[in-house]
Amino acid sequence: MLPTYPDFQKISIDHKRDIEQITNKFRPYSDFNFVSLFCWNTSDSLEASILHNNLVIKMPDYVTSKDFYTFIGETNVDETVKTLLTEANELRLVPEEVVKNLRSTENLLISDDRDNYDYILSAPVLAELKGGHFLEKRRLRNNFIKEFGGSLRVEPIDITDEKIKDQIRKMITLWADIKGDQANENELIAIDKMLNHAGFFDLKSLAIYVDDEMLGFIINEHHSNDSVVSHFSKTDVSMTGATAYLVNENGKYLTSLGYEYINYEQDLGLPGLRKSKTLWQPVDYLRKYTIKLKPEVDV
């Protein structure tokens, strides 16, 4: 059980049910998704609390590691904002649905946080890759298929299986070796936390193989009847076209399971990441905002 604000508690696997009782009422905002909160808590510094039945998170910035506050919920939203702004200079990553529940905003500065919008992709669109927007993706996919021919296969994987975990860890090591200094150490730790706790999560995962060698994997999590969150995806980046093939096959797989939407998470304002996510033609975004008090207003 999470404590009542102003007390906080470090997030553990035991908090999954409490957190999801609140967050499952909303669209799948990646910052409040329990798997994301738990796995990306690589420094064990993320804390949570309950205020007016809303989930309050104290977390380090994804880039600077400086702590900030955010929250999600639908109860006494104005009072929650007022209370939290007595402690923090600003609230960040506040979901659009929460902002829309504010009754009074005249004393607040609410600003758009484009760098942290979640990209929403269409599974059926990715399954087909039709149209001029996907011309280059189709070329890469087709060349990859031609190169490996009959030795190439794609299949759902169970990442609670120790053999699969070993394959993924080998794949991650290969990816990090190729990337060198560009490899994100926090991401590697987060993936390992996912593997170690996979049995707690409702995952829909897929891998591509050439013969018996894993060349890529993608880990999706069920959120609702029509949506998943795509948490981790890696391919052998020395294999041109592997990513295009994996994303296309993942679209087919999720569509076959009845899913419509994939949360592809945010780009953090990184130009390369923004370009790569945009090229998959998002059909929507989950918008987030920063909330501050107007300078002349005292709490």
C-alpha positions, 0 to 999 in steps of 0.5 A: 500500500502506497503512503498518503502524501506528503509521505513517499515510498520507493516503488517496488514490484509489490506496488503494481496493483495499487498503481494500476488501479489508478493508471488503468483509468487513463490512456497508456501514458508511458511515464505512469505505466507500471512496467516503465516506472519499475524497470526504468527505476535503475537508481532506486530513487523513484518514489510514489505517494497518494494524494486525493486518490491521485498517484503522485510520482517523485522521479529523476529527470530522464536526461538531467537526473534532477528530481521533479514531481508529477501526478495522474488522477481525476479526483480533486485535481485543482487541490492536488495541483495547489498542494504539490506546488507548495513543495515543487516549483513546477509539475511536469509530464502532467497528462492532457486528461488531467489538465482538462479536469482543472476547473480553475487555471487563471493562476497557473502557467500551463505549457506544452511539453512536446519533447515528452509526447508519447507517439501512438502508432497504428498496428494495422498501418505498420502491418501493411506499410502501404503508401509513399511514406513507407517506401524506404521502409518497404525497401529495407524490409524487402532487401532484408528478406531477400538477403536471408531467404528461407533461413529467416523466421519470426515468432512470438517469444516467452521472455519468462523462458530462461533460454529466451532470456539468454538469447535476449541478453546475448542480443543486448551484448551484441547491440551494446558492443556495436554501439560502443559509447552510444549504448545507454547503460540505464536502458541495459539495466532496465531491460535486465530488470524486465527479464528478471521480473517478466512473470509479473507482466502481461507481455506480447513479445516477438523475435526474429531469427536467422537459423537459430541466431536471434537478430532482434526482439521487441517487448510489448505490454498489454494495456487495454483491449486495443492498445499496447505499450512498446517497451524495448526493441533491439536489432543487430544494427549491422544487419541493414533492414532488420529494424524495418522487418521487425517493426512490420512483423510486430504490426502484423502480430499485434493486429492478429491479436486484435490490437489497434494502437502501439504507444511508442513512447517519447523522443525526449527532444533528441533530434535523431530519436524524433526523426526515427519515431516520426518516420513510423507515421504516428496517428496520435500523440499522448500530450503532456504539460508542465504546470507552474504558478504565475509569478505574482501568485502566492500559494 
